[in-house]
Amino acid sequence: MITYLCILIRYNSYIKSIAFSKLKIENSYKYIENEIINYFRHISTTYFFYDFLKYLAIPFLLLTIFTLVIILILNRYGFEKKIIIKKEIDMKTDDFLTEIIFSNYTIPSIKKKIDLFLEEVPFKKKWCRNIILNKIITIKQNINGVDSNLILLIYKHFGFHDFSKKLILSRKWRDKLLGIYHYQTLEYKIKTGYIRPYINNNTNKFLNSNALIAVMILSDNKFELLSNYEKKISKADELKILDIIYQKKSSLPKKINDWLYNKNSSVVILAIKIMVRYREHLKNHQISYLLSGKNDTIRRETLLAVRNLYIVEANDLLINHYAKETNKRNKISALKTFGIIGDDKTKDFVADLLLEEKDLEIKFEMVNCINKIDPTFFNNYIIEDALENNIINRILLHVNNPYLN
C-alpha cells in the first residue's frame, strides 16, 4: 500500500513537471514571437529604410542617371553627325542642280545623271528628299530665266510628282496644302484635276483659298473658274488674283459684265476691281443696279470705281442715290466721288445738305467736296449761326492745310 502511494506521488510530480515544461515552452515561443515583431517594427522605421536606400534606391538612381547620360551623349553624337551629313548633301545638291540646269545636257543625259546622283545620296531618307525638293523649288522661285520645262523634268524624274500627289490625296489638310504648293510653284499644269475638287469643298477655308489661287495660276481658263466660284473671296485672295492677272498679262474676261450680276458678292466685287484695273467703264444701268443692292461693300466698290474711272455721266445717278445710302462710310465715299466728277449741280446739292448734316465726318467731306468743285465758294458763303460758321471755318482750315492738327 505504501509502495503504491509512492508510485502515485511520483507520477503526479512527473505530470506536473511535463505541464510546467509545456507552459515554459509556450511562453518561450510567445517571447520569441514578440521579440521578432518588435525587431521588424524597429527595422521598418530605421534599418529597413536605410537598407532600402543603400541597396535599391541609390543604385537604381545612379544606374538611371548613367543610362540617361549615355543616351544624351549618343543622341548628341548622332545629331552632330546628321548635321554634317545634311550639310554635305546640301552642298552636293547645289552643285548637282547647278550643273544639270545651267549646262546644255540632253534630256537622256540629265536623266542618267539624276539616276547616278540618287545612288550617291540617302534618297530614301525623308530629310534627304526634302532637301532636294526644296532646292528645286528655291531655284524655280528665285532664279529668272530658268527653263520651267527643265525644272519640271527634274522634279518628275526624281519622283517628286508622286510624292506631291500623295500629299494632295492625304487626309491631313496641311499635307494637301503642301502638295498644292508644289504643283503651283513648279507649274505642274496637267495635274490641276487633283486640286479642283477642293475649290468649292466645305472642309477647310484655307484649302479652298489655296486651291483657287493654284488653279488660277495653272489654268488657262482662270476667269471661267471665278465666274462659278461659290465661296467668299478674302481681301488677301483678291490681291493675289489681281496680281496673277497683272503678271500673266491676261486679257479682260469676255463675260465680265455677267459677273456684275453674280449671286456671289465676292465675285461681283472682284469683277468691279478687274474692270477698274483694265480701265473698263461701267455703264449707268450697271451702276444703278450695283448701288441698289443690299451689300455695303459692293456699293462702296461701285462708288470707288466711278471715282477712279472718272465716269462723269454717273453724276446725276449718284445724286439720286445719296439720299438712299444708309452706310456712313459709303456716304463719305460718295462725297469724295462728287469732288472728282461733280459739277455745279453737285455743288448746289451738297451745299443744301451742309447745314442740316450733324455728323462732323460727313460735314467735313461735304466742305471738302464743295471746295474741290469750286475753291471760291466759301469766300462769299454767309451763315447766320455763329457756331455753325465757326465749325465750317475750322473745317476749311483743315481742308486747305491737311498738315494742320
ZAMARGU-4260 file (C-alpha; in steps of 0.2 Angstrom, whole numbers, plus 5000, padded with zeros to 4 digits):
<rodrens>
0) 5000/5000/5000 | 5014/5012/5005 | 5023/5007/4989 | 5008/5011/4978 | 5006/5028/4986
5) 5024/5032/4982 | 5022/5027/4964 | 5006/5038/4963 | 5015/5053/4970 | 5030/5052/4959
10) 5018/5050/4944 | 5009/5066/4949 | 5025/5075/4951 | 5031/5069/4933 | 5014/5075/4925
15) 5016/5092/4934 | 5034/5094/4928 | 5028/5090/4910 | 5014/5103/4911 | 5026/5116/4918
20) 5039/5112/4904 | 5025/5114/4891 | 5020/5130/4898 | 5038/5136/4898 | 5040/5131/4880
25) 5024/5141/4875 | 5030/5156/4884 | 5046/5155/4876 | 5038/5154/4859 | 5027/5169/4863
30) 5043/5179/4869 | 5052/5175/4853 | 5037/5180/4843 | 5036/5196/4852 | 5054/5200/4850
35) 5053/5196/4831 | 5039/5208/4829 | 5047/5221/4839 | 5063/5219/4829 | 5054/5221/4812
40) 5045/5236/4819 | 5061/5244/4824 | 5069/5239/4807 | 5054/5246/4797 | 5057/5263/4805
45) 5076/5264/4803 | 5086/5250/4797 | 5074/5244/4784 | 5073/5262/4776 | 5092/5263/4777
50) 5094/5246/4768 | 5081/5251/4755 | 5091/5267/4751 | 5108/5258/4751 | 5104/5243/4741
55) 5090/5248/4730 | 5085/5266/4728 | 5103/5274/4726 | 5110/5260/4714 | 5094/5262/4704
60) 5095/5281/4703 | 5114/5280/4699 | 5110/5267/4685 | 5096/5278/4678 | 5107/5294/4678
65) 5121/5284/4670 | 5110/5277/4656 | 5102/5295/4653 | 5120/5302/4651 | 5125/5288/4639
70) 5108/5291/4629 | 5111/5310/4628 | 5129/5308/4623 | 5124/5296/4609 | 5110/5307/4603
75) 5121/5322/4603 | 5134/5312/4593 | 5120/5306/4581 | 5113/5324/4579 | 5130/5332/4576
80) 5134/5318/4563 | 5117/5321/4555 | 5120/5339/4553 | 5137/5336/4545 | 5129/5324/4533
85) 5115/5336/4529 | 5127/5350/4525 | 5137/5338/4513 | 5120/5333/4505 | 5115/5351/4504
90) 5132/5357/4495 | 5132/5341/4484 | 5114/5345/4479 | 5118/5363/4475 | 5132/5358/4464
95) 5122/5344/4455 | 5107/5355/4451 | 5118/5370/4446 | 5127/5358/4434 | 5112/5350/4426
100) 5101/5366/4425 | 5114/5378/4418 | 5124/5366/4407 | 5117/5361/4389 | 5114/5342/4393
105) 5102/5332/4383 | 5087/5325/4391 | 5093/5307/4392 | 5110/5314/4399 | 5100/5323/4413
110) 5090/5308/4417 | 5106/5297/4418 | 5115/5310/4429 | 5100/5310/4441 | 5100/5291/4442
115) 5118/5292/4447 | 5116/5305/4459 | 5102/5295/4468 | 5115/5281/4471 | 5126/5294/4479
120) 5114/5301/4492 | 5102/5293/4505 | 5087/5297/4495 | 5076/5285/4505 | 5078/5296/4520
125) 5064/5309/4521 | 5076/5323/4526 | 5086/5320/4511 | 5071/5321/4499 | 5066/5337/4507
130) 5082/5345/4505 | 5082/5341/4486 | 5064/5346/4483 | 5066/5362/4492 | 5082/5366/4482
135) 5072/5363/4466 | 5058/5374/4472 | 5070/5388/4478 | 5079/5388/4461 | 5062/5389/4452
140) 5056/5404/4463 | 5072/5414/4464 | 5081/5412/4448 | 5074/5421/4432 | 5077/5414/4415
145) 5077/5396/4421 | 5068/5384/4409 | 5051/5379/4418 | 5050/5363/4407 | 5068/5358/4413
150) 5064/5361/4431 | 5048/5351/4429 | 5058/5337/4421 | 5070/5336/4435 | 5055/5337/4448
155) 5047/5322/4439 | 5062/5311/4436 | 5066/5312/4455 | 5049/5305/4458 | 5043/5321/4467
160) 5027/5322/4457 | 5021/5306/4465 | 5026/5312/4482 | 5016/5328/4479 | 5001/5318/4473
165) 5001/5308/4489 | 5001/5324/4499 | 4986/5331/4490 | 4976/5315/4492 | 4981/5313/4510
170) 4968/5315/4524 | 4978/5329/4533 | 4973/5346/4526 | 4991/5353/4529 | 4998/5340/4518
175) 4986/5344/4505 | 4991/5362/4506 | 5009/5357/4504 | 5006/5346/4489 | 4996/5360/4481
180) 5010/5372/4484 | 5022/5360/4475 | 5011/5359/4459 | 5008/5378/4460 | 5026/5383/4462
185) 5033/5371/4449 | 5018/5375/4437 | 5013/5357/4435 | 4998/5361/4425 | 4992/5344/4419
190) 4988/5339/4436 | 4975/5353/4441 | 4962/5339/4441 | 4968/5334/4458 | 4966/5352/4465
195) 4949/5357/4458 | 4939/5347/4469 | 4945/5357/4484 | 4940/5374/4477 | 4921/5373/4482
200) 4924/5360/4496 | 4917/5364/4513 | 4931/5355/4523 | 4943/5370/4526 | 4943/5388/4521
205) 4962/5388/4519 | 4961/5373/4507 | 4948/5382/4497 | 4958/5398/4496 | 4975/5389/4491
210) 4966/5378/4478 | 4958/5393/4470 | 4974/5403/4468 | 4984/5387/4462 | 4971/5383/4449
215) 4970/5401/4443 | 4989/5401/4441 | 4990/5384/4432 | 4974/5385/4422 | 4972/5394/4405
220) 4953/5397/4409 | 4955/5406/4425 | 4941/5418/4423 | 4928/5404/4419 | 4933/5397/4436
225) 4930/5413/4445 | 4913/5415/4437 | 4907/5399/4445 | 4915/5401/4462 | 4904/5399/4477
230) 4914/5404/4492 | 4918/5421/4499 | 4935/5428/4492 | 4946/5436/4506 | 4955/5453/4504
235) 4971/5443/4503 | 4965/5432/4489 | 4958/5447/4479 | 4975/5455/4479 | 4983/5438/4474
240) 4971/5436/4460 | 4973/5454/4454 | 4992/5451/4455 | 4991/5435/4445 | 4980/5444/4431
245) 4993/5458/4431 | 5008/5446/4430 | 5001/5435/4417 | 4995/5450/4407 | 4978/5442/4404
250) 4965/5450/4394 | 4949/5456/4401 | 4936/5442/4403 | 4924/5441/4389 | 4909/5439/4401
255) 4915/5451/4414 | 4898/5461/4413 | 4889/5445/4418 | 4900/5444/4434 | 4892/5460/4440
260) 4875/5451/4442 | 4883/5435/4450 | 4875/5429/4466 | 4892/5428/4475 | 4896/5446/4481
265) 4914/5442/4481 | 4914/5438/4463 | 4904/5455/4460 | 4917/5465/4470 | 4931/5456/4461
270) 4923/5460/4444 | 4922/5478/4448 | 4940/5479/4453 | 4946/5470/4437 | 4936/5482/4427
275) 4945/5496/4436 | 4962/5488/4433 | 4958/5486/4414 | 4950/5504/4414 | 4934/5497/4408
280) 4919/5509/4411 | 4904/5504/4420 | 4888/5509/4411 | 4874/5519/4420 | 4862/5504/4421
285) 4876/5493/4429 | 4880/5507/4441 | 4861/5509/4446 | 4860/5490/4448 | 4875/5489/4459
290) 4870/5504/4470 | 4853/5497/4473 | 4859/5481/4481 | 4860/5477/4500 | 4878/5474/4501
295) 4888/5489/4508 | 4904/5483/4501 | 4898/5482/4483 | 4890/5499/4484 | 4907/5506/4491
300) 4917/5497/4477 | 4905/5504/4464 | 4907/5522/4471 | 4926/5520/4471 | 4925/5513/4453
305) 4915/5528/4447 | 4928/5539/4455 | 4944/5530/4448 | 4937/5528/4431 | 4930/5546/4431
310) 4913/5542/4425 | 4905/5559/4425 | 4889/5553/4417 | 4885/5545/4433 | 4884/5561/4442
315) 4865/5563/4442 | 4864/5544/4447 | 4874/5547/4462 | 4865/5562/4467 | 4849/5552/4467
320) 4857/5538/4476 | 4865/5549/4490 | 4848/5551/4500 | 4845/5532/4500 | 4863/5527/4506
325) 4862/5521/4524 | 4880/5517/4527 | 4891/5531/4534 | 4907/5526/4525 | 4898/5524/4509
330) 4891/5542/4511 | 4909/5548/4513 | 4914/5539/4498 | 4900/5546/4488 | 4905/5564/4493
335) 4923/5560/4488 | 4917/5554/4471 | 4907/5570/4469 | 4923/5580/4472 | 4931/5571/4457
340) 4916/5570/4445 | 4905/5584/4451 | 4898/5600/4443 | 4889/5615/4449 | 4873/5604/4451
345) 4883/5593/4463 | 4889/5608/4472 | 4872/5615/4475 | 4865/5598/4480 | 4879/5596/4493
350) 4878/5614/4499 | 4859/5612/4503 | 4863/5597/4514 | 4878/5605/4523 | 4869/5615/4537
355) 4857/5600/4540 | 4871/5587/4542 | 4876/5584/4561 | 4889/5571/4558 | 4906/5580/4558
360) 4915/5567/4547 | 4902/5569/4534 | 4901/5588/4536 | 4920/5588/4534 | 4919/5578/4517
365) 4904/5590/4511 | 4915/5605/4514 | 4930/5596/4505 | 4919/5591/4491 | 4912/5609/4488
370) 4929/5616/4489 | 4936/5604/4476 | 4922/5609/4464 | 4923/5627/4467 | 4938/5634/4478
375) 4929/5651/4479 | 4913/5645/4485 | 4916/5649/4504 | 4923/5666/4500 | 4906/5673/4500
380) 4897/5660/4510 | 4887/5668/4524 | 4880/5658/4539 | 4870/5667/4552 | 4873/5654/4565
385) 4889/5659/4573 | 4893/5641/4580 | 4890/5633/4563 | 4900/5647/4555 | 4915/5643/4567
390) 4914/5624/4563 | 4914/5627/4544 | 4929/5639/4545 | 4938/5626/4556 | 4935/5613/4543
395) 4941/5624/4529 | 4957/5627/4538 | 4960/5608/4538 | 4954/5606/4520 | 4966/5619/4514
400) 4980/5614/4525 | 4980/5595/4528 | 4995/5595/4539 | 4986/5606/4552 | 4982/5597/4568
</rodrens>
